Amino acid sequence: MSTTPVIAILATLDTKAQEASFVADRVRASGGDPLIVDIGVVGEGGCPADLDRSTVARAGGRELSSLLASPTRQEASPVMIAGASSLLATRLAQGGLHGAIGMGGTQGTPNCCAIMRSLPYGMPKIMVSTIASGDVGPFVDIKDITMMFSVGDILGLNPLLRSVLSNAAAAAVGMAQVAGPIVSGEGQRPLIGVTNLGVLTEGTMHAVERFRARGWETIVFHAVGSGGRAMEQLMREGVIGGVFDYALGEISDECFGGLRAGDEHRLTVAAELGLPQVLCPGGSEHIGLMVEPDTVPDAWTDHLHVFHNPVIFAPRLSQEQLRTVAQTIGARLQGVRGSAVMMLPRKGVSRYSVAGGPLHDPFSEAAYLDAIADAMPPTVQVEQHDAEAEDSCFVDACVDRLIGLIEEAAGAHE
């Protein structure tokens, strides 16, 4: 990086001015340029801010005076989050932002993380939080935020907090000095997103090698809810330009309350963007449920089932339930504008459902794949293969089909 990295410091300066000033000093000492952003509302800032609370509120669509008329966190937080996100987006577009550090507890952590989630993948994002040793999933969500436990409260400097904050500042500057845009190492070829589940790992590994042998780089996503959503966010950000959606268990779990559930946008983003995609209903014949160790829930005792591990129970869905999954997949793909192919492995959609597997039910499997084929819109081609989902011949066909679609799309735009 030829310029000095600019690191945004997100804090409520009415309560954390001393700490923000200290972090700014440590950013400078590490070779960076601090940008202090006040996301507080009620109290006056205890140190100067580069982006003060009035500026942040205005960027969020409100005047600070209107927020102060009857201040509540429920009303103020969305405004300050929106304002800080907008101001940082402008700085980023101008090349004046290279990383961010947040500080907070139960209020500051969600607010700072919401702002950080608006920043692109690859940009350093460090959250120093009093609650970082607990479940941080709701705060991190699908973005690459680094959570750092403050150990003590962020309420006055002391030797321990100085050490933690110094580490955060040095980490942010160090990350920014080596960070850069996410680009393919294979020239101008787009990166390919691949979804995977543990019941497809051998096939995924073969796919990655097949893509690599043909000169394409991949990013593999564990399709357990957050993985599929992260892949689709990277599509929106222009990082991923082609999709091998090999694992669709997120749809099944969304339909029937499993732990791998995606969201209502799953399967719609590539369609909206017109990206070439090859799909396979891998791992969608069952769902995953968190249970007491080795305990079969009463509602699933009459289903074929297996324990993925002692606390993750995987029951095969009934034929009627699988018809619902098929219809949901078809409905999500109605908006396909680009090239899309649904590849159906007739001998089993995961290693659990192939011959000899614990969820093997050939009659139900055939009916499920027929239902998927029937649910596809005219814009999605359907290919039937007499193979298991992890068979090398099937995976090779999927990889080669996707590369062909991408090359066709590229040729059409020349």
C-alpha positions in Angstrom: 0.0 0.0 0.0 1.5 3.3 -1.1 -0.7 5.5 1.1 -0.9 5.6 4.9 -3.8 3.3 5.9 -6.8 5.1 7.4 -8.4 3.3 10.2 -11.9 4.3 11.4 -12.4 4.2 15.2 -16.0 3.7 16.1 -17.0 4.7 19.6 -19.5 6.7 21.7 -17.3 9.5 22.7 -19.5 10.6 25.7 -18.4 7.4 27.5 -15.3 6.2 25.6 -13.4 9.3 24.6 -10.3 8.4 26.6 -10.2 4.9 25.1 -10.8 6.3 21.5 -8.0 8.8 21.9 -5.7 6.1 23.1 -6.5 3.9 20.1 -6.0 6.8 17.8 -2.5 7.4 19.3 -1.6 3.7 18.9 -2.9 3.7 15.3 -0.5 6.6 14.6 2.4 4.8 16.4 1.7 1.7 14.2 2.0 3.8 11.0 -1.7 4.5 10.4 -4.0 7.5 10.2 -7.0 7.4 12.7 -10.4 8.6 11.8 -12.5 9.0 14.9 -16.3 8.5 14.4 -18.6 9.5 17.2 -21.7 7.2 17.1 -23.0 8.4 20.5 -26.1 10.7 20.7 -26.9 12.0 24.2 -23.7 13.2 25.8 -21.1 15.6 24.5 -18.0 13.9 23.1 -15.0 13.9 25.5 -12.5 14.3 22.7 -12.5 15.7 19.1 -14.1 13.6 16.4 -13.2 13.6 12.8 -16.9 12.7 12.1 -18.9 14.1 15.0 -22.3 13.0 16.1 -24.1 15.8 14.4 -22.5 14.9 11.1 -23.2 11.2 11.6 -26.9 11.8 12.5 -27.4 14.1 9.5 -25.9 11.5 7.2 -28.4 9.0 8.7 -31.3 11.2 7.7 -32.0 13.1 11.0 -30.7 16.2 12.7 -29.1 15.6 16.1 -31.5 18.1 17.7 -34.5 16.0 16.7 -32.9 12.8 18.2 -32.1 14.7 21.4 -35.7 16.0 21.8 -36.8 12.6 23.2 -33.8 10.3 23.0 -34.2 6.5 22.9 -31.7 3.9 21.8 -34.4 2.3 19.6 -34.8 5.5 17.6 -31.2 6.7 17.7 -29.3 3.6 16.9 -30.6 3.0 13.3 -29.9 6.6 12.5 -26.3 6.6 13.7 -25.6 3.2 12.1 -27.0 4.4 8.8 -25.1 7.7 9.0 -21.7 6.2 9.9 -22.2 3.5 7.2 -22.9 6.1 4.6 -20.0 8.3 5.6 -17.5 5.4 5.6 -18.9 4.2 2.2 -18.1 7.7 0.8 -14.6 7.6 2.2 -14.1 4.1 0.9 -15.2 5.1 -2.6 -12.7 7.9 -2.5 -9.8 5.6 -1.4 -9.7 7.1 2.1 -10.6 4.1 4.3 -8.6 1.0 4.9 -9.9 -0.6 8.1 -12.1 -0.1 11.2 -11.9 -0.7 14.9 -15.0 -0.7 17.1 -15.3 -0.5 20.9 -18.3 -1.3 23.0 -20.5 -3.6 25.2 -24.0 -4.8 24.8 -25.1 -1.6 23.0 -21.9 -0.5 21.2 -21.1 -4.0 19.9 -24.2 -4.5 17.8 -24.0 -0.9 16.5 -20.4 -1.0 15.6 -20.7 -4.4 14.0 -23.7 -3.3 12.0 -21.5 -0.5 10.6 -18.7 -2.9 9.9 -21.0 -5.3 8.1 -21.6 -2.6 5.6 -17.9 -2.6 4.7 -16.5 -5.0 2.0 -15.0 -8.4 2.5 -11.2 -8.2 2.9 -11.2 -4.8 4.7 -9.9 -5.2 8.3 -12.7 -5.0 10.9 -11.8 -5.5 14.6 -14.4 -5.3 17.3 -13.1 -4.9 20.8 -16.0 -6.0 22.9 -16.9 -6.9 26.5 -19.2 -9.7 25.2 -16.8 -11.2 22.6 -16.3 -14.4 24.6 -20.0 -15.3 24.2 -22.1 -16.1 21.1 -21.0 -13.4 18.6 -22.9 -14.9 15.6 -25.6 -12.2 15.6 -22.9 -9.5 15.5 -20.5 -11.1 12.9 -23.3 -12.6 10.8 -21.7 -13.3 7.4 -18.9 -10.7 7.4 -15.2 -11.1 8.2 -15.3 -9.3 11.5 -12.5 -10.1 14.1 -13.9 -10.2 17.6 -11.5 -9.3 20.4 -12.5 -9.8 24.0 -11.7 -6.7 26.1 -11.5 -8.9 29.3 -12.3 -6.0 31.5 -14.9 -3.4 30.9 -14.1 -0.6 28.5 -14.5 2.0 31.2 -11.2 3.8 31.9 -7.7 3.0 30.8 -5.6 0.5 32.8 -2.6 -1.7 32.0 -4.8 -4.6 30.7 -7.1 -2.5 28.5 -4.1 -0.5 27.1 -2.6 -3.8 26.1 -5.8 -5.0 24.4 -6.4 -1.7 22.6 -2.8 -1.5 21.5 -3.0 -5.0 20.0 -6.2 -4.0 18.2 -4.7 -0.9 16.7 -1.5 -2.7 15.6 -3.6 -5.5 14.2 -5.8 -3.2 12.2 -2.9 -1.2 10.7 -1.0 -4.4 10.0 -4.0 -6.0 8.3 -4.6 -2.8 6.2 -1.0 -2.8 5.0 -1.4 -6.2 3.4 -5.1 -6.2 2.6 -6.3 -5.5 -0.9 -9.3 -6.2 -3.1 -10.4 -9.8 -3.5 -9.4 -10.8 -7.0 -8.8 -14.0 -8.8 -5.2 -15.2 -9.2 -6.1 -16.4 -12.6 -6.1 -13.2 -14.6 -9.5 -11.8 -15.6 -11.4 -15.0 -15.0 -14.2 -14.7 -12.4 -14.0 -16.5 -9.2 -16.4 -19.4 -8.8 -18.5 -20.0 -5.7 -19.0 -23.6 -4.7 -21.4 -24.8 -1.9 -20.5 -27.9 0.2 -21.7 -30.1 3.0 -19.9 -32.8 4.9 -21.9 -35.4 2.9 -20.5 -34.0 -0.3 -16.9 -33.2 0.7 -15.2 -35.8 -1.6 -17.1 -34.5 -4.6 -16.4 -30.9 -3.6 -12.7 -31.6 -3.4 -12.8 -33.3 -6.8 -14.6 -30.2 -8.2 -12.1 -27.8 -6.8 -9.2 -29.8 -8.4 -11.1 -30.0 -11.7 -11.7 -26.3 -11.8 -8.0 -25.7 -10.9 -6.8 -28.0 -13.6 -8.8 -26.0 -16.1 -7.4 -22.7 -14.8 -10.2 -21.5 -12.5 -10.2 -20.4 -8.9 -12.9 -21.3 -6.4 -14.3 -20.2 -3.1 -16.0 -23.0 -1.2 -18.8 -22.2 1.2 -20.1 -24.5 4.0 -23.8 -24.5 3.2 -25.1 -24.2 6.8 -27.1 -21.0 6.5 -24.3 -18.5 6.9 -22.3 -20.0 4.0 -24.9 -19.7 1.4 -25.7 -16.2 2.4 -22.1 -15.2 2.4 -21.7 -16.6 -1.1 -24.6 -14.6 -2.3 -23.4 -11.4 -0.7 -20.1 -11.9 -2.5 -22.1 -12.2 -5.7 -23.7 -8.8 -5.0 -20.3 -7.3 -4.3 -19.1 -8.5 -7.7 -16.5 -11.0 -6.3 -18.1 -14.2 -7.6 -19.0 -14.5 -11.2 -20.1 -18.1 -11.6 -21.8 -20.6 -9.2 -21.6 -24.3 -8.7 -24.4 -24.6 -6.1 -23.7 -28.2 -5.3 -25.3 -28.3 -1.8 -29.0 -27.2 -1.4 -29.6 -28.4 2.2 -30.1 -24.8 3.3 -33.5 -24.9 1.4 -34.6 -28.1 3.1 -33.7 -26.8 6.5 -35.4 -23.5 5.9 -38.6 -25.4 4.9 -38.6 -27.6 8.0 -36.8 -25.8 10.8 -33.3 -27.3 10.5 -30.1 -25.7 11.7 -28.7 -25.2 8.2 -31.6 -22.9 7.2 -30.9 -20.2 4.6 -33.1 -17.1 4.2 -35.8 -16.0 1.8 -33.2 -14.8 -0.7 -31.3 -18.1 -1.0 -31.2 -19.2 -4.7 -32.5 -15.9 -6.0 -29.4 -13.7 -6.1 -27.5 -15.5 -9.0 -30.8 -15.4 -10.9 -31.3 -11.7 -10.3 -27.7 -10.9 -11.3 -27.8 -13.2 -14.4 -24.8 -15.2 -13.3 -24.1 -18.5 -14.9 -24.9 -21.3 -12.4 -25.0 -25.1 -12.2 -27.1 -26.5 -9.4 -27.4 -29.9 -7.7 -29.8 -30.8 -4.9 -26.9 -32.1 -2.8 -27.7 -32.9 0.8 -31.3 -31.7 0.5 -33.0 -35.1 1.1 -32.5 -34.6 4.9 -32.3 -31.8 7.4 -30.1 -31.2 10.4 -31.4 -30.8 13.9 -29.6 -30.0 17.1 -30.6 -32.5 19.8 -29.6 -33.9 23.1 -26.8 -36.4 22.5 -28.0 -39.5 20.6 -31.6 -38.6 21.1 -34.2 -39.1 18.4 -37.0 -36.4 18.6 -40.5 -37.9 18.8 -41.6 -36.2 15.6 -39.0 -38.0 13.6 -39.0 -41.5 14.9 -40.8 -42.9 11.8 -38.2 -41.4 9.4 -34.9 -42.9 8.2 -32.3 -41.1 10.2 -28.6 -40.9 11.1 -26.6 -38.9 13.6 -24.1 -36.6 11.8 -22.5 -36.3 15.2 -23.9 -37.0 18.7 -25.8 -33.8 18.8 -26.7 -33.2 15.1 -29.6 -35.5 14.1 -30.2 -36.0 10.3 -33.6 -37.4 9.4 -34.6 -38.1 5.8 -37.6 -36.0 4.7 -40.8 -37.8 3.7 -41.8 -37.9 0.1 -44.4 -35.1 0.7 -41.9 -33.0 2.5 -39.4 -33.4 -0.4 -42.1 -32.3 -2.8 -42.3 -29.1 -0.8 -38.5 -28.7 -1.1 -38.6 -29.3 -4.8 -41.4 -26.7 -5.3 -39.5 -24.2 -3.1 -36.3 -24.6 -5.2 -38.4 -24.2 -8.4 -40.1 -21.0 -7.1 -36.7 -19.5 -6.1 -35.4 -20.0 -9.6 -38.3 -18.4 -11.4 -36.3 -15.2 -11.9 -33.4 -16.8 -13.7 -32.1 -14.5 -16.4 -28.7 -16.0 -17.1 -27.6 -19.5 -18.0 -28.6 -22.1 -15.4 -28.6 -25.9 -15.4 -30.0 -28.2 -12.7 -28.0 -31.4 -12.6 -29.8 -34.4 -11.1 -27.7 -37.4 -9.8 -30.3 -40.3 -10.0 -28.3 -42.6 -7.7 -28.3 -40.4 -4.7 -28.0 -36.7 -3.8 -25.5 -37.3 -0.9 -23.4 -40.1 0.5 -26.2 -40.7 3.1 -28.8 -41.5 0.4 -26.7 -43.7 -2.0 -27.0 -47.5 -2.0 -25.7 -48.7 1.4 -26.2 -45.3 3.0 -28.3 -44.8 6.1 -30.9 -42.7 4.3 -31.1 -44.8 1.1 -34.7 -44.8 -0.3 -34.5 -45.2 -4.1 -38.3 -44.8 -4.6 -38.5 -41.6 -2.6 -35.2 -40.3 -4.2 -36.6 -40.9 -7.7 -39.8 -39.1 -6.9 -37.9 -36.2 -5.4 -35.7 -35.7 -8.4 -38.7 -36.0 -10.7 -40.4 -33.3 -8.6 -37.4 -31.0 -9.0 -37.4 -31.5 -12.7 -41.1 -30.7 -12.9 -40.6 -27.6 -10.8 -37.9 -26.0 -12.9 -38.9 -22.9 -15.0 -38.3 -23.0 -18.7 -35.2 -20.9 -18.3 -33.4 -23.6 -16.3 -32.1 -26.6 -18.2 -32.4 -30.0 -16.6 -29.8 -32.8 -17.0 -30.3 -36.3 -15.6 -27.3 -38.4 -14.7 -27.2 -42.1 -13.8 -24.6 -41.4 -11.0 -24.2 -40.6 -7.4 -23.6 -36.9 -6.4 -20.0 -37.6 -5.5 -19.1 -39.7 -8.5 -16.2 -38.1 -10.4 -18.0 -38.5 -13.7 -21.0 -36.5 -12.3 -18.8 -33.8 -10.7 -16.7 -33.5 -13.9 -19.9 -33.0 -15.9 -21.0 -30.2 -13.5 -17.7 -28.4 -13.6 -17.4 -28.7 -17.4 -21.0 -27.5 -17.8 -20.4 -24.4 -15.7 -17.2 -23.5 -17.4 -19.0 -23.8 -20.7 -21.8 -21.5 -19.5 -19.3 -18.9 -18.3 -17.4 -18.9 -21.5 -20.7 -18.7 -23.5 -21.8 -15.7 -21.5 -18.4 -14.0 -21.9 -18.5 -14.6 -25.7 -22.0 -13.1 -25.8 -20.7 -9.9 -24.3 -17.7 -9.4 -26.6 
